[in-house]
Amino acid sequence: MRTAPEGTRDDLQGTIARIRRSVQRMARTTIDRYIAASPLYTQTAVPEHLHRESAHTVRSMFEVCLQSITDESIDVADAMRENIERGTERVAEGLPLREYMRCWQIGFDVLSEELERELGTDHGLFWFAFRRAHVTFDGMLREVISAYEIHAHDLIAAQDRNHAPTIDALLRGDGWVFDAPDSVPAEPSIMLLHIGDTLAEGSGDRNTRSLAATRKVRAIRAHLARAVPGLWLIDVRPRHARILMHPPIGALDPLAVDLARVSGAPVTIAIEDATSIEDLPRAGTTAAEVLDIAVRSGRTGTVSRMSDVALEHHFAHTSASLPVLLERCAPLRSRPDLVHTLRVYFTSNLDRRATADTLVVHPNTVDNRLIRVRELTGLDVHVTTELLTLAVAVSAATVHPDAGADHPQ
């Protein structure tokens, strides 16, 4: 390969050093231009990873291209391996290859402009530096496209191994012929997840919402694979997940918090053990009831079993008496704020000050709300039988805790 004239090598090194000091600015320029040029994004709905992972990849590309101008021995595949592997995450998010390439090409345009700005008066030196950087960039693109293609094939294969139909059949009680019967747990456990929305899923941009949901599902699947030994069948969707597994080894208590951390979405988990494959329909029903109670009773971020919510389950379980008890509390249906106050009051062991702290209100406000409950229903939290009736209503309530916040205190 052609080398730089000896007399200009020091000048070239100085120029590269100056450009390197501008790499952060150049990366920001690249991302800004990409956002403006891509039909996938708007300035008000930009995925966070563009300013984080993508900007880091662009900076790395600049550094490697600049280094290659004076260092022919640089191994492009090795130097960019981590960035290229991280970039394959865009495959699972549904980002078209042409859009992925758009960002890389804009980045090289920005680098070329910077080289021309610094070396434009010395055409020979500029073209030498440009050719070196361009050869390196072409090598990067070959690695990127190859990794993207391989990951796309792997993703298609993984989707072909979708476990949802198998889980559906087992929870219905239908038979299923397994390719590897030795891997089937004798006493499986079922784990159900209720998954909330990330901030990005509330975006007004459809592409941003779709991208955020896909990233959330991938993050949850990946963490489950790392953190939960004995996974057998798994089906993760944007709003819920179903996992069949060997009996859990060790405590799973931190799992919901960890999943929320990696996905950016609140997660609530319920687990039930089955005595056999044939017992899975019963275990699935129980787990679903536990999850429903856990979500409605504000146990977001926890892992619950029936033993954790047995009392709430008993209160809310369908019976001939439940409609009668709920009718006594009917006026609360239009006051979810009062239902939420009662729920916090009960979980605070009837401590008005602790309730006030949780609700971030004055203790007198709690008293006023409890008085309003009595006025609407005739039920007083200071009378044991009436307190239990209200507890039934709270356990059976399906309102969101934040609903009705605009009601008077």
ABEGO torsion letter per residue (X at the ends): XBBBBAAAAAAAAAAAAAAAAAAAAAAAAAAAAAAAABAABBAABBBAAAABAAAAAAAAAAAAAAAAAABAABBAAAAAAAAAAAAAAAAAAGBBAAAAAAAAAAAAAAAAAAAAAAAAABAAAAAAAAAAAAAAAAAAAAAAAAAAAAAAAAAAAAAAABAAAAAAAAAAGBBBBBABAAABBABBBBBBBBBBBBAAAABABAAAAAAAAAAAAAAAAAAAAAABBGBABBBBBAABBBBBBBBBBEBAAAAAAAAAAAAGBBBBBBBBBBABAAAAAAAAAAAAAAAAAAAAAGABGBBBBAAAAAAAAAAABBBAAAAAAAAAAAAAAABAAAAAAAAAAAAAGGBAAAAAAAAGBBAAAAAAAAAAAAAAAGBBAABAAAAAAAAAAAAABABBAABGAABBX
